[in-house]
């Protein structure tokens, strides 16, 4: 399956660091960013996940208007 920008992601259940979630219930009317490292875990993965976490306030600001 291939997703494009603007597509609806399939629903799934996952165990997360915040407990179990059902994706569509968790995301509600909001949106999500998926990113996948090209080769699984690699040296830049930690940097990219930290960058996404640091950018979250900006994502929140952009989607609240």
Buried (B, 14 or more C-beta within 10 A) or exposed (E): EEEEEEEEEEEEEEEEEEEEBEEEEBEEEEEEEEEEEEEEEEEEBEEEEEEEEEEEEEBEEEEEE
